[in-house]
Amino acid sequence: MADRRPVGFFDSGVGGLTVLRETLRRLPAESTIYLGDNERTPYGPRPDAEVVGFAIECVDHLVRRDVKAVVVACNTASAVALGELRRRYDVPIVGVVRPGATAAALSTRNRRVGVIATQATVRSRAYFTAIKDENPFIEVYEHATPELVPLVEAGLLAGPEVEAAVARSVRPLLGGPEPLTDAVFPIRAGEGIDTLLLGCTHYPLLQETIVSVAGPAVAVIDSATATASTLASLIEIHGLGSDATSPRHLQLTTGDVAAFRRTAGLLFGDLFPSVEPVVITPVGGREGS
């Protein structure tokens, strides 16, 4: 029997819309609810306990709206809160770390994978562990890139400022004259990565510039696409597929609706036109929208 309940998504801002976009391509009959916690973005610089609390509050809200599954479309929350979320809720929950790690492990040929992500994601070592689980012989170079999320949230995807920030973020992983040294496996000159995993759902929106900086010898892996594939498999396994001919899609933001709509429109056109405000209060408090 078809299940027409929506799939819930949440992220610290607009970046998780990259996962939602891929899901709509892969599962066009599914209805969705997306929650962007723009008021508290970015999550990356925050302490882990604070991120876990925010994640619980966001999933609480989605569960109250009777979603049939939840996608944690935020790498930082996936890295530090996924285990707690799965213990807390009965609905299936998908994170973005494991699908991206699997895709990166399959892609690399020289067994050197770079990961660019937020400070909290790097601190969690979630990608390091997940990639090593796939192939323990891969050298994993994680690099915190805090400049990139604010650019995307501001709608800046191209231009000199973006190019300079991406270059500072990516080039240390390429084995050039100033290679990455603050990693478990320091990169030596001439021994750079051949696979770059975008460890934040905001980063695919900068993919054109990232690919240009990384060069043709480096495969750039987008965890959004891999996560949509994982969600499709989960829905099939659990018999949760929808047969709706006119699915409904709702976007919610804890921040400014006009700013969210403006940024989403700039990044995605008219794909996500319906945006509503929502107020999320701390766990145990009253919540409204």
WOVENNOR-V665672 format. One record per residue. N is the residue number from 1. PSI is psi in radians with two decimals (NA if undefined). OMEGA is omega in whole degrees, -180 to 180 (999 if undefined). NEAR is the number of other ideal C-beta (glycine too) atoms within 10 Angstrom. Layout:
n=N psi=PSI omega=OMEGA near=NEAR
n=N psi=PSI omega=OMEGA near=NEAR
This chain:
n=1 psi=2.36 omega=-176 near=6
n=2 psi=2.56 omega=179 near=11
n=3 psi=1.85 omega=-175 near=17
n=4 psi=0.12 omega=175 near=16
n=5 psi=2.66 omega=-177 near=17
n=6 psi=2.78 omega=168 near=23
n=7 psi=2.32 omega=180 near=28
n=8 psi=2.49 omega=178 near=26
n=9 psi=2.53 omega=169 near=30
n=10 psi=2.64 omega=178 near=25
n=11 psi=2.95 omega=178 near=31
n=12 psi=-0.22 omega=-179 near=32
n=13 psi=-2.35 omega=-176 near=26
n=14 psi=-0.20 omega=-174 near=29
n=15 psi=-0.65 omega=-179 near=26
n=16 psi=-0.22 omega=175 near=28
n=17 psi=-0.38 omega=175 near=27
n=18 psi=-0.65 omega=177 near=29
n=19 psi=-0.73 omega=178 near=29
n=20 psi=-0.76 omega=179 near=25
n=21 psi=-0.79 omega=179 near=18
n=22 psi=-0.60 omega=178 near=22
n=23 psi=-0.73 omega=179 near=25
n=24 psi=-0.57 omega=177 near=17
n=25 psi=-0.70 omega=-175 near=10
n=26 psi=-0.61 omega=-175 near=15
n=27 psi=1.26 omega=-172 near=19
n=28 psi=-0.28 omega=-180 near=11
n=29 psi=-0.13 omega=-175 near=14
n=30 psi=2.35 omega=170 near=25
n=31 psi=2.67 omega=-175 near=18
n=32 psi=2.66 omega=168 near=20
n=33 psi=2.19 omega=-179 near=22
n=34 psi=2.28 omega=178 near=28
n=35 psi=2.02 omega=176 near=26
n=36 psi=2.08 omega=-179 near=29
n=37 psi=1.01 omega=-172 near=26
n=38 psi=-0.47 omega=-179 near=21
n=39 psi=-0.50 omega=-175 near=15
n=40 psi=0.19 omega=178 near=17
n=41 psi=2.60 omega=-3 near=24
n=42 psi=2.71 omega=177 near=24
n=43 psi=-0.47 omega=-170 near=28
n=44 psi=-0.76 omega=-178 near=26
n=45 psi=-0.10 omega=-173 near=14
n=46 psi=2.73 omega=175 near=20
n=47 psi=2.65 omega=-177 near=11
n=48 psi=-0.76 omega=-177 near=15
n=49 psi=-0.62 omega=179 near=10
n=50 psi=-0.72 omega=178 near=14
n=51 psi=-0.74 omega=178 near=25
n=52 psi=-0.77 omega=179 near=18
n=53 psi=-0.76 omega=178 near=16
n=54 psi=-0.74 omega=-178 near=25
n=55 psi=-0.75 omega=178 near=25
n=56 psi=-0.76 omega=-180 near=18
n=57 psi=-0.72 omega=180 near=21
n=58 psi=-0.78 omega=-180 near=29
n=59 psi=-0.64 omega=174 near=24
n=60 psi=-0.81 omega=-178 near=16
n=61 psi=-0.76 omega=180 near=23
n=62 psi=-0.72 omega=180 near=23
n=63 psi=-0.65 omega=177 near=15
n=64 psi=-0.38 omega=177 near=10
n=65 psi=0.20 omega=173 near=15
n=66 psi=0.81 omega=174 near=11
n=67 psi=2.65 omega=-178 near=23
n=68 psi=-0.26 omega=177 near=19
n=69 psi=2.77 omega=-180 near=21
n=70 psi=2.34 omega=173 near=25
n=71 psi=2.04 omega=175 near=30
n=72 psi=1.55 omega=-172 near=29
n=73 psi=0.70 omega=-178 near=32
n=74 psi=2.09 omega=-178 near=35
n=75 psi=-0.68 omega=-179 near=35
n=76 psi=-0.83 omega=179 near=34
n=77 psi=-0.67 omega=177 near=29
n=78 psi=-0.70 omega=-176 near=31
n=79 psi=-0.66 omega=-172 near=29
n=80 psi=-0.25 omega=-173 near=24
n=81 psi=-0.12 omega=-171 near=28
n=82 psi=-0.75 omega=-180 near=21
n=83 psi=-0.79 omega=179 near=11
n=84 psi=-0.70 omega=180 near=14
n=85 psi=-0.72 omega=-180 near=20
n=86 psi=-0.55 omega=176 near=16
n=87 psi=-0.50 omega=-171 near=8
n=88 psi=-0.52 omega=-172 near=14
n=89 psi=2.64 omega=179 near=16
n=90 psi=-0.37 omega=-178 near=7
n=91 psi=2.60 omega=175 near=19
n=92 psi=2.40 omega=-179 near=18
n=93 psi=2.24 omega=-180 near=21
n=94 psi=2.30 omega=173 near=24
n=95 psi=3.09 omega=-178 near=26
n=96 psi=-0.13 omega=-176 near=33
n=97 psi=-0.96 omega=-175 near=27
n=98 psi=-0.79 omega=179 near=22
n=99 psi=-0.73 omega=179 near=24
n=100 psi=-0.70 omega=179 near=30
n=101 psi=-0.75 omega=179 near=29
n=102 psi=-0.78 omega=-180 near=20
n=103 psi=-0.70 omega=-180 near=21
n=104 psi=-0.72 omega=180 near=30
n=105 psi=-0.61 omega=178 near=22
n=106 psi=-0.46 omega=-175 near=12
n=107 psi=-0.66 omega=-170 near=16
n=108 psi=2.50 omega=176 near=23
n=109 psi=-0.58 omega=179 near=8
n=110 psi=0.09 omega=177 near=13
n=111 psi=0.63 omega=173 near=14
n=112 psi=1.93 omega=-177 near=20
n=113 psi=2.26 omega=174 near=28
n=114 psi=2.54 omega=178 near=31
n=115 psi=2.15 omega=171 near=33
n=116 psi=2.35 omega=-172 near=26
n=117 psi=-3.14 omega=176 near=30
n=118 psi=2.95 omega=-180 near=28
n=119 psi=-0.75 omega=-177 near=16
n=120 psi=-0.68 omega=179 near=25
n=121 psi=-0.77 omega=178 near=29
n=122 psi=-0.75 omega=-179 near=25
n=123 psi=-0.57 omega=-178 near=17
n=124 psi=-0.35 omega=-175 near=23
n=125 psi=0.38 omega=-176 near=14
n=126 psi=-0.76 omega=-180 near=26
n=127 psi=-0.69 omega=177 near=28
n=128 psi=-0.87 omega=-179 near=20
n=129 psi=-0.77 omega=-176 near=14
n=130 psi=-0.71 omega=179 near=23
n=131 psi=-0.72 omega=177 near=26
n=132 psi=-0.59 omega=176 near=16
n=133 psi=-0.62 omega=179 near=12
n=134 psi=-0.72 omega=-179 near=16
n=135 psi=1.81 omega=-175 near=16
n=136 psi=-0.20 omega=-179 near=7
n=137 psi=-0.08 omega=178 near=7
n=138 psi=2.35 omega=172 near=19
n=139 psi=2.21 omega=-175 near=20
n=140 psi=2.14 omega=-179 near=26
n=141 psi=1.86 omega=179 near=24
n=142 psi=2.39 omega=-174 near=25
n=143 psi=2.08 omega=179 near=19
n=144 psi=2.30 omega=-176 near=19
n=145 psi=1.26 omega=-173 near=24
n=146 psi=-0.20 omega=-179 near=16
n=147 psi=-0.40 omega=-165 near=14
n=148 psi=-0.70 omega=-178 near=29
n=149 psi=-0.84 omega=179 near=26
n=150 psi=-0.57 omega=177 near=15
n=151 psi=-0.80 omega=-179 near=20
n=152 psi=-0.78 omega=-180 near=25
n=153 psi=-0.47 omega=177 near=22
n=154 psi=-0.04 omega=180 near=12
n=155 psi=0.28 omega=180 near=15
n=156 psi=1.91 omega=-176 near=17
n=157 psi=-0.18 omega=-177 near=15
n=158 psi=2.95 omega=179 near=11
n=159 psi=2.99 omega=-175 near=10
n=160 psi=-0.71 omega=-179 near=7
n=161 psi=-0.74 omega=180 near=12
n=162 psi=-0.79 omega=-179 near=19
n=163 psi=-0.72 omega=-180 near=14
n=164 psi=-0.73 omega=-180 near=11
n=165 psi=-0.73 omega=179 near=19
n=166 psi=-0.72 omega=180 near=25
n=167 psi=-0.76 omega=178 near=14
n=168 psi=-0.56 omega=-177 near=13
n=169 psi=-0.63 omega=-169 near=20
n=170 psi=-0.68 omega=-172 near=26
n=171 psi=-0.56 omega=177 near=17
n=172 psi=-0.34 omega=-179 near=22
n=173 psi=-0.14 omega=-171 near=24
n=174 psi=-0.01 omega=178 near=23
n=175 psi=0.54 omega=180 near=19
n=176 psi=-2.76 omega=-177 near=13
n=177 psi=-0.36 omega=177 near=7
n=178 psi=1.20 omega=-175 near=11
n=179 psi=2.88 omega=179 near=19
n=180 psi=2.30 omega=180 near=21
n=181 psi=-0.27 omega=-177 near=9
n=182 psi=0.88 omega=-179 near=11
n=183 psi=2.88 omega=177 near=19
n=184 psi=-0.72 omega=176 near=10
n=185 psi=1.66 omega=180 near=12
n=186 psi=2.40 omega=179 near=12
n=187 psi=2.19 omega=176 near=23
n=188 psi=2.70 omega=179 near=11
n=189 psi=2.32 omega=179 near=11
n=190 psi=0.03 omega=-178 near=10
n=191 psi=0.86 omega=-176 near=14
n=192 psi=3.10 omega=-179 near=24
n=193 psi=2.80 omega=169 near=27
n=194 psi=-0.03 omega=178 near=17
n=195 psi=2.30 omega=179 near=24
n=196 psi=2.08 omega=179 near=28
n=197 psi=2.19 omega=178 near=32
n=198 psi=1.72 omega=-172 near=27
n=199 psi=0.54 omega=176 near=30
n=200 psi=2.36 omega=-176 near=32
n=201 psi=-0.18 omega=172 near=33
n=202 psi=-0.53 omega=-168 near=28
n=203 psi=-0.52 omega=176 near=28
n=204 psi=-0.39 omega=178 near=23
n=205 psi=-0.22 omega=175 near=26
n=206 psi=0.25 omega=-169 near=26
n=207 psi=-0.65 omega=-179 near=17
n=208 psi=-0.78 omega=179 near=14
n=209 psi=-0.69 omega=179 near=20
n=210 psi=-0.77 omega=179 near=23
n=211 psi=-0.70 omega=-180 near=16
n=212 psi=-0.74 omega=-180 near=13
n=213 psi=-0.72 omega=-177 near=19
n=214 psi=-0.60 omega=179 near=23
n=215 psi=2.88 omega=-173 near=10
n=216 psi=-0.31 omega=-178 near=7
n=217 psi=-0.11 omega=-177 near=10
n=218 psi=2.16 omega=175 near=21
n=219 psi=2.25 omega=180 near=18
n=220 psi=2.10 omega=-175 near=20
n=221 psi=2.23 omega=-179 near=26
n=222 psi=1.99 omega=-178 near=20
n=223 psi=-0.31 omega=-180 near=34
n=224 psi=-0.78 omega=-180 near=25
n=225 psi=-0.77 omega=180 near=20
n=226 psi=-0.64 omega=-180 near=22
n=227 psi=-0.70 omega=178 near=30
n=228 psi=-0.67 omega=177 near=26
n=229 psi=-0.73 omega=178 near=15
n=230 psi=-0.73 omega=178 near=20
n=231 psi=-0.74 omega=179 near=26
n=232 psi=-0.73 omega=179 near=16
n=233 psi=-0.73 omega=-180 near=12
n=234 psi=-0.76 omega=-180 near=16
n=235 psi=-0.69 omega=178 near=22
n=236 psi=-0.78 omega=-178 near=11
n=237 psi=-0.70 omega=-177 near=9
n=238 psi=0.02 omega=179 near=13
n=239 psi=0.69 omega=-176 near=9
n=240 psi=0.15 omega=-175 near=19
n=241 psi=2.55 omega=179 near=17
n=242 psi=2.66 omega=174 near=19
n=243 psi=0.35 omega=-176 near=10
n=244 psi=2.36 omega=176 near=15
n=245 psi=-0.35 omega=178 near=7
n=246 psi=1.26 omega=-179 near=6
n=247 psi=2.71 omega=-179 near=17
n=248 psi=2.51 omega=-178 near=12
n=249 psi=2.27 omega=-179 near=16
n=250 psi=2.33 omega=174 near=15
n=251 psi=2.34 omega=179 near=23
n=252 psi=2.56 omega=175 near=26
n=253 psi=2.45 omega=174 near=25
n=254 psi=-0.15 omega=-179 near=23
n=255 psi=-2.67 omega=-178 near=19
n=256 psi=2.13 omega=-177 near=13
n=257 psi=-0.77 omega=-179 near=15
n=258 psi=-0.71 omega=179 near=10
n=259 psi=-0.73 omega=178 near=16
n=260 psi=-0.83 omega=-179 near=24
n=261 psi=-0.69 omega=-179 near=16
n=262 psi=-0.81 omega=-180 near=13
n=263 psi=-0.78 omega=179 near=23
n=264 psi=-0.68 omega=178 near=22
n=265 psi=-0.69 omega=179 near=15
n=266 psi=-0.68 omega=-175 near=14
n=267 psi=-0.61 omega=-170 near=19
n=268 psi=0.08 omega=-177 near=16
n=269 psi=-2.46 omega=-177 near=9
n=270 psi=0.39 omega=-177 near=7
n=271 psi=-0.56 omega=-177 near=13
n=272 psi=1.28 omega=-173 near=22
n=273 psi=-0.43 omega=-172 near=12
n=274 psi=1.89 omega=-179 near=11
n=275 psi=2.30 omega=179 near=19
n=276 psi=2.65 omega=176 near=11
n=277 psi=2.67 omega=175 near=14
n=278 psi=2.51 omega=176 near=20
n=279 psi=2.15 omega=178 near=11
n=280 psi=2.13 omega=180 near=21
n=281 psi=2.84 omega=-178 near=12
n=282 psi=2.71 omega=179 near=11
n=283 psi=2.29 omega=-179 near=11
n=284 psi=-0.25 omega=178 near=7
n=285 psi=-3.12 omega=178 near=8
n=286 psi=2.56 omega=-173 near=7
n=287 psi=2.46 omega=178 near=14
n=288 psi=3.03 omega=178 near=8
n=289 psi=NA omega=999 near=12
